[in-house]
Amino acid sequence: MTTDTVMPCLWFNDAAEQAVRHYCAVVPGSAIRNVVRHADGSAFIVEFDLGGRPCMAFNAARDAAFTQAISLVVTCADQAELDRVWDGLLEGGAPQRCGWLTDRHGVSWQVVPASLGEMMRQGDAAQRGRLMAALMPMVKLDIATLKAAWAAEEGAIA
């Protein structure tokens, strides 16, 4: 048994291939690697890379709802990429707070700037507090606003 790779597996009723094609078109560094088909030609298992990470999706022909208890995180280099990925994944879905959205298949996503993690790791408690105060009411994240909140002087309102 190898334990080299842990990969998410997304369970769909009958839309695995459609969903994966959409994700691969939206998330940079993504591609379908293999589709295992039933005798009728419909997709059974779809193996793909999502942002360079191995994933799998399959059609189980019965409803099993996704929940926000697990989400996929896409880190984006800049605002243009964040906007493109957000808008693409949101198509037919529903926006949530704090950079989260639920796509048209019910999968939860967090679309965040790569700089967010850096600010959280490098900042002091006051900077993290200002950053979170700016982030919490946002729907789609605005990188300039987050950076301004993080960089603001102690006691300043960003």
Secondary structure, DSSP 8 states (H G I E B T S, - for coil): ---S----EEEESS-HHHHHHHHHHHSTT-EEEEEEE-TTS-EEEEEEEETTEEEEEEE-SS-----TTSEEEEEESSHHHHHHHHHHHHTTSEE-STTEEE-TTS-EEEEEEHHHHHHHHHS-HHHHHHHHHHHTT-SS--HHHHHHHHHS-TT---
